[in-house]
Amino acid sequence: MKTIQPRKQRKRLFQAPPHVRYKQFSATLSPELKASHNTRSLPVRVGDTVKIMRGDRKGFEGKITRVGRQEYRVFVEGITREKVDGSTILIPIHPSKVMITNLNLDDKWRKEALKRKGKDKLEEKVVEEEPEMEKKSKTPKKRRRRKTEARTAEVKVTTKAKPAGQKGGA
């Protein structure tokens, strides 16, 4: 977010368009899935198996039955509450408070997204290694320093010479 004001952050959160809301529904992957897919988190979907990591229901595991994009909550099967009239309702849980333990890969677009994310991570590792080799060569930095030193010397010379009738102020 570009602002630190809480009211503006809440406004952007609750007025976010669907494609932004989708990204905000990300949950961390289990260590096994992280290793196999080379990614830390993914947006949750119906059919994913998740483990609840925070709150009263910590440790429970179940499939996601519904994703409420409007209220920023997911509903896990088996996580229910009994109402006063005796009926049971699903308890809403924020997606950041769950960990995905099993992915629903029925969707071909999701499979392709996982492949893309995994490739990006591998490419980042390769790119990180290359600049280290470039650091050994210091000649371009020395050239830059010499140019800037020459410029500062010229500036110092011009600022020292003042007409005799002027004072130091503006």
C-alpha positions in Angstrom: 0.0 0.0 0.0 1.2 3.5 -0.7 -0.3 5.1 2.4 0.2 4.7 6.1 -3.2 6.1 7.1 -5.4 3.3 8.5 -8.6 4.8 7.1 -7.2 4.9 3.6 -5.8 1.4 3.9 -9.3 0.1 5.0 -10.9 2.0 2.1 -8.6 0.5 -0.5 -9.1 -2.9 1.1 -12.9 -2.8 1.0 -13.2 -1.0 -2.3 -10.6 -3.3 -4.1 -11.6 -4.7 -7.5 -12.0 -8.5 -7.9 -8.6 -9.1 -9.5 -6.9 -7.4 -6.5 -9.1 -9.2 -4.0 -8.1 -12.5 -5.5 -4.4 -11.8 -4.8 -5.3 -10.8 -1.2 -6.8 -14.3 -0.6 -3.4 -15.8 -0.5 -2.4 -18.4 2.1 0.9 -20.0 2.8 1.7 -23.4 1.5 2.8 -26.3 3.7 6.6 -27.0 3.8 6.1 -30.0 1.5 4.2 -28.0 -1.1 6.7 -25.1 -0.8 9.5 -27.5 -1.7 7.6 -29.2 -4.6 6.2 -26.0 -6.2 9.0 -23.5 -5.4 6.6 -20.9 -4.1 5.5 -19.6 -0.7 1.9 -18.8 -1.1 -1.1 -19.1 -3.4 -4.7 -17.8 -3.4 -7.0 -20.3 -1.8 -9.8 -21.9 -3.8 -12.8 -24.2 -3.2 -11.5 -27.7 -2.8 -8.2 -26.9 -1.2 -7.4 -28.7 2.0 -6.3 -26.2 4.7 -5.1 -26.4 8.3 -6.2 -23.6 10.6 -3.1 -21.9 12.2 -4.7 -19.3 14.5 -7.7 -18.8 16.8 -9.9 -21.2 18.8 -10.0 -23.8 16.0 -6.2 -24.0 15.7 -5.0 -27.3 14.3 -8.2 -28.3 12.6 -8.0 -29.4 9.0 -10.6 -29.5 6.3 -11.6 -28.6 2.7 -12.7 -25.1 1.8 -16.4 -25.2 0.9 -16.9 -21.5 0.1 -14.8 -18.4 -0.5 -16.5 -15.1 0.5 -14.6 -12.5 -1.6 -17.0 -9.7 -0.4 -16.3 -10.3 3.3 -12.6 -11.6 2.9 -13.4 -14.9 4.6 -13.2 -18.6 3.7 -15.4 -21.3 5.1 -13.9 -24.7 6.0 -16.1 -27.8 6.2 -16.4 -29.2 9.7 -15.7 -25.9 11.3 -19.2 -24.9 12.5 -20.9 -23.2 15.4 -24.3 -24.0 16.9 -26.8 -21.2 17.0 -29.2 -20.6 19.8 -32.1 -22.0 17.8 -30.1 -25.3 17.3 -29.0 -24.8 13.7 -25.4 -25.0 12.7 -23.5 -22.4 10.6 -20.0 -22.4 9.1 -17.4 -20.2 10.9 -15.8 -17.6 8.6 -11.9 -17.6 8.7 -9.5 -15.1 7.2 -7.4 -16.7 4.5 -4.1 -15.5 6.1 -4.8 -17.6 9.2 -4.8 -20.9 7.3 -2.1 -23.0 5.6 -2.8 -24.9 2.4 -1.9 -28.6 2.9 -3.3 -30.0 -0.3 -4.0 -28.2 -3.5 -7.0 -28.6 -5.8 -5.3 -28.8 -9.2 -8.5 -29.5 -11.3 -8.1 -26.1 -13.0 -5.6 -26.0 -15.9 -5.0 -22.2 -15.3 -3.9 -22.8 -11.7 -1.5 -25.5 -12.9 0.0 -23.1 -15.4 0.2 -20.3 -12.7 2.1 -22.7 -10.4 4.6 -23.5 -13.2 5.1 -19.8 -13.9 5.6 -19.0 -10.2 8.1 -21.8 -9.8 10.1 -20.7 -12.9 10.2 -17.1 -11.6 11.7 -18.3 -8.3 14.3 -20.3 -10.0 15.2 -17.4 -12.4 15.6 -15.1 -9.4 18.1 -17.4 -7.8 20.1 -17.4 -11.0 20.0 -13.6 -11.3 21.1 -13.1 -7.7 24.3 -15.1 -8.4 25.3 -13.1 -11.5 25.8 -9.7 -9.9 28.3 -11.1 -7.4 30.7 -11.7 -10.3 30.2 -8.2 -11.5 31.2 -6.7 -8.1 34.8 -7.9 -8.6 35.3 -5.4 -11.4 35.6 -1.9 -9.8 36.9 0.2 -12.7 33.5 1.7 -13.7 33.0 3.0 -10.1 36.5 4.7 -10.1 35.7 6.5 -13.3 32.5 7.8 -11.8 34.2 9.0 -8.7 36.8 10.9 -10.7 34.2 12.7 -12.7 32.2 13.7 -9.6 35.4 14.8 -7.8 36.3 17.1 -10.8 32.8 18.5 -10.8 32.8 19.3 -7.0 36.3 20.9 -7.4 34.8 23.2 -10.1 31.9 24.1 -7.9 34.1 24.9 -4.9 36.1 27.3 -7.0 33.1 29.1 -8.3 31.5 29.5 -4.9 34.6 31.0 -3.2 34.8 33.9 -5.6 32.3 36.6 -4.5 32.1 40.3 -5.4 33.5 42.5 -2.7 30.3 44.5 -2.2 28.0 41.6 -1.3 27.4 40.0 2.1 26.9 36.3 2.7 23.0 36.3 2.7 20.6 36.3 -0.2 
